[in-house]
Amino acid sequence: MNKVIYLLLIVFCFACSSQNTEKERIYNSWDKEADVKDAVRELSLEDVMVHDNSSLYVNGNYILIVDHSSMDNQIFVIGKNDFHYAGSFAHKGGGPNEITNIGDLAFNESQQLVYITDFGKQKILSCNIDSVLMDSSYTFKEVASLEKSQFPSEYTYINDTLCVGRFIFPIGNNNYRPQVAKWNMLTGEYKLMGYEHPGIESKRMTCAVSAEKQLYAECYSNHDLLTIGDFDGNLKCNIYGPKWKESTRGVNYYGKAVFRNNQIIVPYSGGTRKNDTYEPIKFHVFDIDGNYLKTLNIGYKIIRYCYDKDNDRLIMCFNDEIQFGYLDLKDLI
């Protein structure tokens, strides 16, 4: 009898130890949660009226807010350090200096350029933020054309011949497949990353990129899964959450991640619209090897956010009692 019990213990211990391998991280619970709602500071933006579901970016000394529902200017510029309103641009329209259907923004920091995707014109345009704010006649420059059969929907600019991000491949009229790819902005050529998770059929994800670490993170919205890979297309690790094997219909898991030093910060929900838990109120924090470090419970429903590296803070847009807020990360993680 003692031998049987001993054998069962060996099997049990082996099963537990095999939960995490070099390239597979499996978590049965998120048990390192901290309530940080009291640390969130409301960001009151005077003279700025933007709709809900705005996108946030940090570039140079500015926070850029993209108002996707605006019928006037669509990009609002806020001082990164003191939150002063600096102006707005990118008027909605089909003219030569207007944006028809605004998409993602990317940044060429060495030349102080912002790249604006216009899905209506199927082009990527560039401008200098300071110049366009000071000169109403400033003209955007076309830097790339988009193909209908495949195009980058969100990407990180590294140089003119290397961008990394999510490519969209339309399937019929009402479906598409996203994949992470490297893209040459000058030639339009792209190369898909070599790894794709074999267990995913209906793939929906966003992509975060670290030029410094040469890593990307695929954040799945309809699976309890986060995948980390390198720029050569090799899998670094898969991170499986406790609901990985459950039905994914109608469930929202991960939003787009950001890299912070050797960490990955990513919003996580695991809820549905039926019980009003679809929008995340938490961030999971992992190291770049996929080890779970902490969960930050923000306490507000997060729509979009960005990371301000210089001030080490998250700047967030909420669907809640406050519209914008920020969280200083120092001493929290």
N, C-alpha and C positions, 0 to 999 in steps of 0.2 A: 504493500500500500504506500509506504514511504517513497519507494522508487517511482511509482506512478505520479505522485504529487511532485516529486523532484523533476521528472521529465516534463510535466505540464508547466512548471515554472520556467524551465529552460525555453520551451516553445513560446511562452508568453513574453519572456524577456527579449527573445529574438525578434518577435513580431513588433514589439515596441521600438526596439533599436532600429528596425528596418523602415520605420516611418519616414526618416529623413536620410537620404543618400546624398551623394555628391551633387546630383542634378535634380533631385526630387525633394521638395519640402512639403510635408503634409501636416496640417494643423487641424485638430479636432475642436478647438475653441480659441477665441480671442480673449485671453484672460489677464491682460496687462493694461486695463483701461484706466484712464485718468480723466476726471471731469474738469474741463478747462473753460467752461462757459464764462465764468467770472473774469477770466483773463482776456476775453475778446473785447476789443474796444470799437465802439461805433465810429464809423468814418462818415462824417457829415460833409457832403460836398455842396458848398454854397454856389449858387448860379449855375448848377448843373442839373438838368432834368433828363433822366434816361429811363427807358423802359426796363421791365424785368427781363431776365435771361440775357443780360449783357455779358460779353466776354472781357476778361482782364489780361493785360500783358504788362511786363516791366521792360523798359528799354532806356539805357543811359540814366538820365535824371528824372525820367517820367514814368508814370503809370498811364497806360492807354486803355480806355474803355470803349469797346465797340458795341454800339446800340444797333442791333440787327433789325429793330422795328422802326427806326427813325425814318421819317420822310424828308428830313433836312440833312444836316451834317451827321455823319455816322461814327466818327472817331473823336472822342473827347480826351483831352490831354491834362493830366493832373501832376503836380510836382510830387516826386517820390518821397521827399523828406519832410515837407511841411504841408502837403496835400492842397496846395493852392491851385486854383483853376487857371490853366495857361491858354486855353482856347480849344477850337474844334476845327475839323476839316473833313474831307471826303464826302462831299455833298452827294445825295442819292440822285441818280439820273443817268442818262445815256450819253451825255456830252463828253468831249475829249478830256476834261479834267474832273469827271464825275465817276462814281462807282454804282453800277447797276444792281448787283447782287453780291454783297460783301461776304467774304469767307474768312479764312484764317490769316493771321499776320505772322511774318517772320522777320528776323533782324540781322542786318549786316553791321555789326558793331564797329568794325574797323573803319568803315566809310560812313558811319552814322546814317544808315539808310533803313527804312522800314519797307518791307515787301507786302503788298496788299493783293490778295487773291480776289478777282472779280469773276464769279462764276457766270454772270450774265454775259459778259464780253468774252469769256473764256481766255482771260489774260491775267498775268501777274504784273503789277505796276509797282514802281518804287518812288520814294520821295524822301527828302530830308525833313525831319519834323520841325526843326527851328525855322527852316526856310519857308515851308508851307504855311506856318503860323504867321510869319511876318509879311508874306507876299501873297495877296489874294490871286495874283495872276500866275503864280507858280504852276508849272506844268509837270504832271506825272510822266515818268519815263517807263515805256514798256520794256520788260526784261525777259518775258517768256510767254509763249502761247500754250494753251492746254488742249489736249486731245480729248475727244468725246469718249473714245474707247478705253482710256485709262488716264488718270490724272492724280496729282498729289492733292489731298484734301487738307492735310496739316503736316507741317515739316519743320525741321530745324535747319537753318542755314549754317554751314560750316565754311564753305568757300564756293566760288562760282561753279566748280566742277563736282562738288559733293554736298548734297543735302540728304538728310535721312528723315523719313516719316512714313505716314500712312498713305498708300496709294489706293484708289477706288477703281474697281473693275465692274462696270455695269453688267448685269445679267438680265436680259429682256428689258421690259419697261418699268417694272416695279421692284427690282431686286438688285443687289450688288454684293461683291465680295471685297473686303478690305485686306490688304497685305502690307507688311513693312517692306520698304525698298530704299535703296540708295538711288539718288537722282542727280543727273548732271543738268544744271539749270541752263547752261549754254547750248548744249546739243539736244536736250530733251530725252536723252537715253536714260534708262533706269535698269536696275538689277534687283530682283527680289532676294530677300534674305533666305538662306538655305533651309532654315528650320520652320516647320509648321506643326503645331500639336496635332497628333493623329486622331484625337478623340473629339474634335470640334467639327460639326457639320454646318450649322447656321452661325457663321462667325460675325460678331459685332465687337469691335474693340477700338480703343484709342491708343496713341503711341507717344511715349515720352522719350526724350533723347538726351544723353550726356556726351557732349563733344569731348569734354575733359577725360572721362572714363572710357570713351569709345564703346558705350553701352546703350541699349535701348530697352524699354519695358513695354510689352503689350499688355494692356489693361482691358480685360474682357467685361463687357457690360451684361452679358446674358449667361455667363458661367462664373463660378466661384474660382477664378484662375487668374494668376498673374505670371507672365513669362518674361524672363530676362535673357537677352542675347547680346552678342558682341557685333561689331561692325563687319566682321567676316562672315556673319550669318550663322555662327555657332551658338548652340544653346548653352547658356550659363546655368540656369535652373528654372524649373517650374514650381510655383507656389500654389498649393491646393488648399482651399478653405474648407470648413466643416460641411458646406452645402454642395460640394463639388459633384456628388453623385445624385443629387436631387433634380427633379424637373425644373427647367429654367424658364418656362413660359411665364411671361409677365413679371419676372423678377429682375431687379436692377442690382448689380454687384459693384463693379469698380468704375470710377471715373478716371479722368486722365491724371497721371502721376507727375511729380516733379522730382528731380534729383537735388539733394542737399548734402554736399560733401560726399561721404560714403554711405548715404542713406537714400532710400526711396520713400517718399510720402505720397499717399494715394487715398482719395475719398472712397468710402465703402458703405454700401447700404444693406443689401440682402433683403430689401423689402419690396412691396408692390404698391401700386396705386390704389388697390382695393382697400387697404388698411392705412393709407396715407403715410406710408413709410418709404415711398419710392425714392425721394430725394435724400441723399446721405446727410447725416449730422456728425459723422465721425471720419477721422483719418487714421489709417493704419500706417505704421512706420516699420520698414524693414531695412536691413543693411543690404549692400549690393550683392551679397552672397545668398540672399533670400531668407535670412534669419529674422524672425518676427521679434521686434523690439518693444513696441508700445502701441496703444490705441489712444488717440486724443478725441474725447467727446466734446465737440464744439457746442452742441445744444441748439444750434440754428440750422435750418435746412439750406444746404449749400447748393447753389446752382453752378457757379463758375468760380475760379480762383486763380491766383498766380503766386509765384515765390519771388520775393525781393531779397536777393542774395546779400547785397550790401548791408541791409538792415536786419537780415535774418528773420524775416517775418512772412507770414501768409496774408495775402490781401484777398478778401472774399466778397462775392455777391450772393445775397441770400434771398430766399422766398419766405420771408419771416417778418417779425415785428421790426427788424432793422433791415435796410437794403444792402448796405456795405459795412464791412468791418475788417479789422486786422488782428492778427495774433502774433506777438513776439515769441519766437521759439527758444530763445536763450533760456537755459535752465529748465526747460520743459522736457527735452529729449536728451 
